[in-house]
Amino acid sequence: MTHAVQPLDELLHRIRWDPEFGKGRFTLGYYDRVSHEEKRVPFKAITLEADAGSFSFADADEVVRHIPLHRVDTVYKNGVVIWQRPRKRG
């Protein structure tokens, strides 16, 4: 497991553009402040915003959600954690 050694935006770029690395099922896990739990979104279902500071996707009710990248805590490949944001200590 990688613990945020690679910046998230670089990892997302690699998933999208590196044909060998990009094979597999990728999922982004982000913290939902309403449900207070991690929500997972398939990478194929997201659209990275032009400013690369957020992504959007349509939820089960077809409502388009916009999520800032700083809320992404985990990236999974085939169900295995490959990237995780360091936890704040305090």
C-alpha positions in Angstrom: 0.0 0.0 0.0 1.2 3.5 -0.8 0.7 6.2 1.8 0.3 9.3 -0.3 3.9 9.2 -1.5 2.6 10.2 -4.9 0.3 13.3 -5.1 -3.3 12.3 -5.8 -3.5 14.3 -9.0 -0.5 12.6 -10.4 -1.9 9.2 -9.5 -5.2 10.0 -11.2 -3.3 11.2 -14.3 -1.4 7.9 -14.3 -4.6 5.8 -14.0 -6.1 7.7 -17.0 -3.0 7.8 -19.3 -0.7 4.9 -18.4 -2.3 2.0 -20.4 -0.5 -0.7 -18.4 -1.0 0.7 -14.9 -4.6 1.8 -15.8 -5.7 -1.8 -16.3 -8.1 -2.8 -13.5 -11.0 -1.5 -11.5 -10.2 1.8 -9.8 -12.4 3.4 -7.1 -12.0 6.7 -5.2 -13.1 6.7 -1.6 -14.1 10.1 -0.1 -15.5 11.2 3.2 -19.2 12.2 3.0 -19.9 14.9 5.5 -23.6 14.2 5.6 -23.5 10.4 6.1 -20.2 10.6 8.1 -18.8 7.6 6.2 -16.6 6.8 3.2 -18.4 6.8 -0.1 -16.8 5.0 -3.0 -17.1 6.0 -6.7 -15.8 4.0 -9.6 -13.1 5.9 -11.5 -14.9 5.3 -14.8 -17.9 7.1 -13.4 -16.1 10.4 -12.6 -15.2 13.4 -14.6 -12.1 15.3 -13.5 -12.8 19.0 -13.5 -10.7 21.3 -15.7 -9.0 22.9 -12.7 -8.0 19.4 -11.5 -9.1 20.4 -8.0 -12.3 18.4 -8.0 -14.3 15.6 -9.7 -18.0 15.1 -10.5 -20.2 12.1 -10.9 -23.9 11.3 -11.1 -25.2 9.5 -8.0 -27.9 6.8 -7.9 -30.6 9.5 -8.1 -28.9 11.0 -11.2 -27.9 14.1 -9.1 -24.5 15.4 -10.2 -22.1 15.6 -7.2 -19.0 17.8 -7.2 -16.3 16.5 -4.8 -13.0 18.4 -4.1 -9.9 16.2 -4.4 -8.9 17.1 -0.9 -11.8 15.0 0.3 -10.5 11.9 -1.4 -8.9 9.7 1.3 -8.3 6.4 -0.5 -7.8 5.0 -4.0 -8.5 1.3 -4.6 -7.4 -0.9 -7.5 -9.4 -4.1 -7.8 -10.6 -3.6 -4.2 -7.1 -3.2 -2.7 -5.9 0.1 -1.3 -3.1 1.5 -3.4 -3.1 5.1 -2.1 -4.2 6.6 1.2 -4.0 10.1 2.5 -2.0 10.4 5.7 -4.2 10.7 8.8 -3.9 13.9 10.7 -2.7 13.4 14.3 -3.9 15.6 16.9 
